[in-house]
């Protein structure tokens, strides 16, 4: 086999490999827009022509303080005395993931948004989690832990263990907002709520939105009793 034929074969292989890699990036994003993008009701702002927070390379999405325009400053996230609790989401195979209160590094933990209610208390406990392309999803890796969050649906349960007490929350609503829509972080003292937040479409840095998963606490007798295998 002469050199020219070998070069042609190598070029074809490289071309096919490039298409596979490109498809691995674009297909999940297009799939999200087709499957989920029209599923969630838009809240508050329409997408504008202005530059959206996060499209600049200076923003580091592993830092929770960069996720919302006009939200809590970095100093509000950081505390010398960081405390922790755990969250489990059986539908996503997330088992006792650590949530940090007083930190902002999403590559190491889930992060509770400063000033939001503690689990089990009246108000809204808001938890941020990082996401990347779903093909790289690993429920034990905090960089990818919320990559499949859009697949949750109403009625799915989320289990929180805080200060030795276990709480069950049931998903009521999912919707998208822009990074400027900080109203979703506000408190509601009518009950105990849990809000999960991640960037969508997962792995798409161009014009990221925030997926909001809103859940409400349920009495123990109303839980379906899901257990881990």
Residue pairs with C-beta under 8 A, 6 or more apart in sequence:
24 133
24 135
25 133
25 203
28 133
28 134
28 135
28 201
28 202
28 203
29 201
29 203
29 204
32 150
32 200
32 201
32 202
32 204
33 201
36 150
36 200
36 201
37 201
39 174
40 174
40 175
40 176
40 211
41 175
42 175
42 176
42 177
43 175
43 176
43 177
43 181
43 184
43 212
44 177
44 178
44 181
44 183
45 177
45 178
45 180
45 181
47 178
47 207
47 209
52 178
52 179
52 207
52 208
53 59
53 66
53 67
53 68
53 69
53 179
53 180
54 61
54 66
54 67
54 179
54 199
54 205
54 208
55 205
55 206
55 207
55 208
59 66
60 66
61 67
61 106
61 130
61 199
61 205
61 208
62 105
62 106
62 107
62 130
62 143
63 74
63 104
63 105
63 106
64 77
64 104
64 105
64 106
64 111
64 113
64 128
65 71
65 72
65 73
65 74
65 76
65 77
65 104
67 128
67 179
67 197
67 199
67 210
68 179
68 180
68 181
68 182
68 185
68 210
69 179
69 180
69 182
70 180
70 182
71 113
71 182
71 185
72 113
72 114
72 115
74 104
76 114
76 115
77 102
77 103
77 104
77 111
77 114
78 102
78 103
78 104
79 101
79 102
79 103
80 102
81 102
82 100
82 101
82 102
82 103
83 100
83 101
83 102
84 98
84 99
84 100
84 101
84 109
85 98
85 99
85 101
85 119
85 160
85 161
85 162
85 163
86 96
86 97
86 98
86 99
86 160
86 161
87 94
87 96
87 97
87 99
87 110
87 127
87 158
87 159
87 160
88 94
88 95
88 96
88 97
88 158
88 159
88 160
88 161
88 228
89 97
89 152
89 156
89 158
89 159
90 157
90 159
90 226
90 228
91 151
91 152
91 156
91 157
92 139
92 148
92 149
92 151
92 152
93 139
94 139
94 145
95 139
95 228
96 161
97 109
97 110
97 129
97 139
97 142
97 145
98 109
98 110
99 109
99 110
99 111
99 112
99 127
100 108
100 109
100 110
100 111
100 112
101 112
101 118
103 109
103 111
104 111
105 111
106 128
106 129
106 130
106 142
106 143
107 130
107 142
107 143
108 142
109 142
110 127
110 128
110 129
110 142
110 145
111 127
111 128
111 129
112 125
112 126
112 127
112 128
113 126
113 127
113 128
113 185
113 197
116 123
116 124
116 125
116 126
116 185
116 187
116 195
117 123
117 124
117 125
117 187
117 192
117 193
118 125
118 162
119 125
119 160
119 162
119 167
119 192
119 194
120 160
120 162
120 165
120 167
120 192
120 217
121 192
122 189
122 190
122 191
122 192
123 187
123 188
123 189
123 192
123 193
124 185
124 186
124 187
124 188
124 193
124 194
124 195
125 160
125 192
125 193
125 194
125 195
126 185
126 195
126 197
127 194
127 195
127 196
127 197
128 197
128 198
129 142
129 145
129 146
129 149
129 196
129 197
129 198
130 142
130 143
130 144
130 145
130 146
130 198
130 199
131 144
131 145
131 146
131 147
131 149
131 198
131 199
131 200
131 202
131 203
132 143
132 144
132 147
132 202
132 203
133 147
133 202
133 203
134 147
134 148
134 202
134 203
136 144
136 147
137 144
137 147
137 148
138 144
138 145
139 145
146 196
146 198
146 202
147 198
147 202
147 203
148 202
149 196
149 198
149 211
149 213
150 174
150 200
150 202
150 211
152 171
152 174
152 213
153 171
153 174
154 171
154 172
154 173
154 174
155 170
155 171
156 170
156 171
157 168
157 169
157 170
157 171
157 218
157 223
157 224
157 226
158 168
158 169
158 170
158 171
158 194
158 196
158 215
159 166
159 167
159 168
159 169
159 226
160 166
160 167
160 168
160 169
160 194
161 167
167 192
167 217
168 217
168 218
168 220
168 223
169 192
169 193
169 194
169 215
169 216
169 217
169 218
170 215
170 216
170 218
171 213
171 214
171 215
172 214
172 215
172 216
173 212
173 213
173 214
174 211
174 212
174 213
174 214
175 211
175 212
175 214
176 200
176 209
176 210
176 211
176 212
177 184
177 209
177 210
177 212
178 209
178 210
179 208
179 209
179 210
181 210
184 195
184 197
184 210
184 212
185 195
191 216
191 217
192 216
192 217
193 214
193 215
193 216
193 217
194 214
194 215
194 216
194 217
195 212
195 213
195 214
195 215
196 212
196 213
196 215
197 210
197 211
197 212
197 213
198 210
198 211
199 208
199 209
199 210
199 211
200 208
200 209
200 210
200 211
201 208
